[in-house]
């Protein structure tokens, strides 16, 4: 299983996942046709993409299908020896079909397939895709859990990624979920040209992770790298909290699952988490107490991460799902009340930061 990361506009990430044995592949989200096409053309051999998995229907994750579907049809016509290349499908959650159908022409909709948590889709002969409903960000939002069918962990590799722990936090909003990038965003986000990271031998693997990843989770705008969350309406807070609990349970079942999220504004959200925990720390000092050990560990981790990212221009690294969860304030919230407190703090912080950013631009 090969994974290629594509850094698109407005901090959105798209992924190409390829079954190495058959060269058949799939696209996870389609934000930006040109970025995807450019990445695809750089791959050798060029994978035969026949499936597009959309985490949800918002334009910033799906608009690329308008141009990408005709491109796939054109490529399929060149694959005369393989009729399977002509079977092109777009997979999206059942609850998202109505929204998607209202945005796209019939030429696109004829490729649409509705899926739910019981669906199992195969890429090539070696990868099984299982949808996980996480409907806070949008009504039919899905994460996708991809598992090597033969559990051949030696065949797992990821391009433009290094498997070390990282953090990136996502914005929260009580307005409609349009997922637009923050105007004050300053996250460094450029495509890495690093060599592919491959787990071909135990000795190579041991330099990167305690154990190799046995599966991958594409989380869209639910849980984001570093423990962030996608934006949602306030009346969906309970659902957002529930979505994270579902992913926590998954991380317990698949302890070496790798997380690939749909958006990256790393520095912004690390900065918020640092701000929040330092406020909590100051309050504890006034009361003659200290932060709970878990929060102390998260703050230490955040400070270390921010130091390591000083001046960095490479894209954020992905890491294990369980590690992301353990360093996420949102995932570590004990109840809905605590979760909502974090969301309110995040929203207030970014409103303040936006005002400071606009002020600096005006000077």
C-alpha positions in Angstrom: 0.0 0.0 0.0 1.5 3.3 -1.1 0.1 6.7 0.0 1.0 10.0 -1.7 0.1 13.3 0.0 -1.1 16.3 -2.0 -1.1 19.7 -0.5 -3.9 21.7 -2.0 -5.3 25.2 -1.7 -6.5 26.6 1.7 -4.6 24.1 3.7 -6.6 21.1 2.4 -4.9 17.7 2.0 -5.8 15.1 -0.6 -4.3 11.6 -0.8 -3.6 9.0 -3.5 -3.7 5.5 -2.1 -2.3 2.7 -4.4 -2.5 -1.1 -4.2 1.1 -1.9 -5.2 0.4 -5.4 -6.6 -2.2 -4.2 -9.1 -1.4 -0.5 -9.5 -5.0 0.3 -9.0 -5.6 3.3 -6.8 -8.0 5.7 -5.2 -8.2 9.4 -4.4 -9.2 10.6 -0.9 -11.0 13.9 -1.4 -10.7 16.0 -4.5 -10.2 19.7 -3.6 -8.0 20.9 -6.4 -7.7 19.2 -9.8 -4.5 20.8 -10.9 -2.6 19.8 -7.8 -3.9 16.2 -8.0 -3.1 15.9 -11.7 0.4 17.2 -11.2 1.1 14.7 -8.4 -0.4 11.9 -10.4 1.8 12.6 -13.4 4.9 12.5 -11.3 4.3 8.9 -10.1 6.0 6.0 -11.8 4.2 3.8 -12.7 1.2 6.1 -12.9 -1.6 4.4 -10.8 -4.9 3.5 -12.4 -7.3 5.6 -10.3 -10.8 4.3 -10.5 -12.3 5.3 -7.1 -12.7 8.7 -5.4 -13.6 8.7 -1.7 -15.1 12.0 -0.5 -15.2 12.6 3.3 -18.0 15.1 2.6 -19.5 17.3 -0.1 -18.1 20.7 0.8 -16.6 22.3 -2.2 -13.1 22.6 -0.7 -13.0 18.8 -0.5 -15.0 17.9 -3.6 -14.8 20.5 -6.4 -11.9 18.8 -8.2 -14.2 16.0 -9.3 -15.7 18.2 -12.0 -12.4 18.1 -13.9 -10.9 14.9 -12.5 -13.7 12.5 -13.6 -13.3 13.5 -17.3 -9.5 13.1 -16.8 -10.0 9.6 -15.4 -12.3 8.7 -18.3 -9.7 9.9 -20.8 -7.0 7.9 -19.0 -9.2 4.8 -18.9 -9.7 4.9 -22.7 -5.9 4.6 -23.0 -6.0 1.4 -20.9 -7.4 -0.8 -23.6 -6.1 -4.0 -22.0 -7.9 -3.4 -18.7 -11.7 -2.9 -18.8 -11.7 -2.4 -15.0 -10.2 1.1 -15.6 -13.5 2.3 -17.0 -15.4 1.5 -13.9 -15.1 4.8 -12.1 -16.9 5.5 -8.9 -17.3 8.4 -6.4 -18.1 7.2 -2.9 -19.8 9.5 -0.3 -21.9 9.0 2.8 -25.6 8.4 2.2 -26.6 11.5 4.2 -24.3 13.6 2.0 -25.8 12.5 -1.3 -28.5 15.2 -1.5 -26.0 18.0 -0.8 -23.6 16.6 -3.3 -26.3 16.1 -6.0 -27.4 19.7 -5.7 -23.9 20.9 -6.6 -22.7 18.8 -9.5 -24.0 17.9 -13.0 -25.5 14.6 -14.1 -22.2 13.7 -15.9 -20.6 13.5 -12.4 -23.6 12.1 -10.5 -23.8 9.0 -12.7 -20.6 7.9 -11.0 -21.9 8.4 -7.5 -22.2 5.6 -5.0 -23.8 6.1 -1.5 -22.1 4.3 1.3 -22.6 3.8 5.1 -20.8 2.2 8.0 -21.6 -1.3 6.7 -20.0 -0.7 3.3 -16.7 -2.4 2.4 -14.9 -1.2 -0.7 -11.8 -2.8 -2.2 -8.9 -1.0 -3.9 -7.2 -3.4 -6.3 -6.7 -6.8 -4.6 -4.9 -5.7 -1.5 -6.7 -2.8 0.3 -10.0 -2.8 2.1 -11.8 0.5 2.8 -14.3 0.8 5.7 -16.2 4.0 6.2 -16.6 5.5 9.7 -19.5 8.0 10.2 -18.4 11.2 11.9 -21.3 13.6 11.0 -20.4 16.7 13.1 -18.7 18.7 10.4 -21.4 17.8 7.9 -24.4 15.6 7.8 -22.8 12.7 6.1 -19.1 13.2 6.9 -17.1 10.0 6.8 -13.6 8.9 7.8 -12.1 6.1 5.8 -10.2 3.2 7.5 -7.9 1.5 5.0 -6.6 -2.0 5.9 -4.2 -4.2 3.9 -6.3 -7.3 3.1 -3.4 -9.7 3.6 -2.0 -7.7 6.6 1.3 -7.3 4.7 2.8 -4.4 6.7 6.1 -4.7 4.9 4.4 -3.3 1.8 3.3 -0.1 3.4 4.9 3.1 2.3 4.1 6.8 2.4 5.4 9.5 0.1 6.1 13.0 1.1 5.7 11.9 4.8 8.0 11.1 7.7 6.5 8.9 10.4 7.2 10.9 13.5 4.7 12.6 15.9 3.5 16.0 15.0 0.6 18.4 15.8 -1.8 20.5 13.8 -5.0 21.9 15.2 -8.1 22.9 13.2 -10.4 25.8 13.6 -13.8 25.7 15.3 -16.7 27.8 14.3 -20.3 28.1 15.4 -21.2 29.4 11.9 -22.1 27.2 8.9 -19.5 24.6 8.0 -17.9 26.1 4.9 -14.4 25.1 5.9 -12.8 28.3 4.6 -9.2 28.9 5.5 -8.6 31.4 8.3 -7.6 34.9 7.0 -5.0 35.0 9.7 -3.5 31.6 8.9 0.3 31.4 8.9 0.9 27.7 8.9 3.8 26.8 6.7 2.4 24.4 4.1 4.5 23.4 1.1 4.7 20.1 -0.6 7.7 18.1 0.6 10.0 16.5 -2.0 11.4 14.0 0.5 12.1 10.5 -0.5 9.3 8.0 0.2 9.3 6.4 3.6 9.0 2.7 3.3 8.8 -0.2 5.7 10.6 -2.8 3.6 12.7 -4.2 6.4 12.5 -4.3 10.2 15.8 -2.4 10.6 14.5 0.5 8.4 11.2 0.5 10.3 12.7 0.6 13.7 14.3 4.0 13.0 10.9 5.6 12.5 8.2 4.0 14.7 8.2 1.6 17.6 6.0 -0.6 15.3 5.0 -0.2 11.7 1.4 1.1 10.9 -0.9 -1.8 10.2 -3.7 0.4 8.7 -4.4 4.1 7.9 -7.3 6.4 8.8 -8.2 9.3 6.5 -10.1 11.6 8.9 -11.2 14.5 6.7 -12.4 17.3 9.0 -13.1 15.3 12.1 -9.9 14.6 14.0 -6.9 16.5 12.5 -3.2 15.8 12.8 -2.1 16.9 16.3 -5.6 16.5 17.8 -7.4 19.4 16.1 -11.1 19.3 15.1 -12.9 20.5 12.0 -15.4 23.3 12.5 -19.1 22.6 13.2 -22.3 24.3 14.3 -22.7 24.7 18.1 -25.8 22.4 18.1 -23.5 19.7 16.8 -21.1 19.8 19.7 -22.4 16.6 21.3 -22.0 14.8 17.9 -18.4 16.2 17.5 -17.6 14.9 21.0 -19.1 11.5 20.0 -17.1 11.4 16.8 -13.8 11.7 18.7 -14.9 8.9 21.1 -15.5 6.6 18.0 -12.0 7.4 16.8 -10.5 6.8 20.3 -12.2 3.4 20.3 -10.7 2.7 16.8 -7.3 3.6 18.0 -7.6 1.0 20.8 -8.5 -1.7 18.3 -5.8 -0.7 15.8 -3.0 0.7 17.9 -0.7 1.2 15.0 -3.1 2.9 12.7 -1.6 6.0 11.0 -3.7 9.2 10.8 -3.9 11.3 7.6 -6.2 14.3 8.1 -7.9 16.6 5.7 -6.6 19.9 6.7 -3.4 21.4 8.2 -3.0 24.7 10.1 -0.5 23.4 12.5 1.1 26.5 14.0 -2.2 28.3 14.6 -3.6 25.5 16.6 -0.5 24.6 18.5 -0.4 28.2 19.5 -3.9 28.1 20.7 -3.3 24.9 22.8 -0.2 26.5 24.3 -2.2 29.7 25.1 -5.1 27.7 26.7 -2.8 25.5 28.9 -0.7 28.4 30.0 -3.9 30.2 31.1 -4.9 27.1 33.0 -1.5 26.9 34.5 -1.6 30.5 35.7 -5.0 29.9 37.4 -3.6 26.8 39.1 -0.6 28.7 40.4 -2.9 31.3 41.9 -4.8 28.6 43.7 -1.6 27.0 44.9 -1.9 23.9 42.7 -0.5 22.6 39.5 -1.8 21.4 36.1 -2.9 17.8 36.1 0.1 15.6 34.9 -1.6 14.8 31.6 -2.0 18.5 30.7 1.6 19.1 31.9 2.7 16.4 29.4 0.7 17.9 26.6 2.1 21.4 27.3 5.6 20.1 27.3 4.9 18.3 24.0 3.4 21.4 22.4 6.4 23.6 23.5 8.8 21.0 22.0 6.7 20.8 18.8 6.6 24.6 18.4 10.4 24.8 18.9 11.0 22.1 16.3 8.8 23.9 13.8 10.5 27.3 14.1 11.2 28.4 10.6 9.9 25.2 9.1 8.5 25.2 5.6 7.7 21.5 5.1 4.3 20.1 5.4 3.2 18.6 8.7 4.2 15.1 9.4 1.6 12.4 10.1 1.7 10.1 13.0 -0.1 7.3 14.8 -3.7 7.8 15.5 -3.3 6.9 19.2 -0.4 9.4 19.6 -2.5 12.2 18.0 -5.4 11.4 20.4 -3.1 11.3 23.5 -1.8 14.8 22.7 -5.2 16.3 21.8 -7.0 18.5 24.4 -10.3 17.8 22.6 -9.8 14.0 22.7 -8.8 14.1 26.3 -11.9 16.1 27.4 -13.6 14.0 30.1 -17.2 15.1 29.2 -19.2 17.3 26.9 -19.0 20.3 29.2 -15.2 20.2 29.2 -15.2 19.7 25.4 -17.4 22.8 24.9 -15.2 24.8 27.1 -12.3 24.0 24.8 -14.3 24.9 21.7 -15.3 28.2 23.2 -11.7 29.0 24.1 -10.5 28.1 20.6 -13.1 30.3 19.0 -12.3 33.3 21.2 -8.6 32.9 20.7 -8.9 33.0 16.9 -11.3 36.0 17.0 -8.6 37.8 19.1 -5.8 36.6 16.8 -7.8 37.7 13.7 -8.2 41.2 15.1 -4.4 41.4 15.9 -3.6 40.1 12.4 -5.8 42.7 10.7 -4.4 45.4 12.9 -0.8 44.5 11.8 -1.9 44.5 8.1 -3.3 48.0 8.5 -0.1 49.4 10.0 
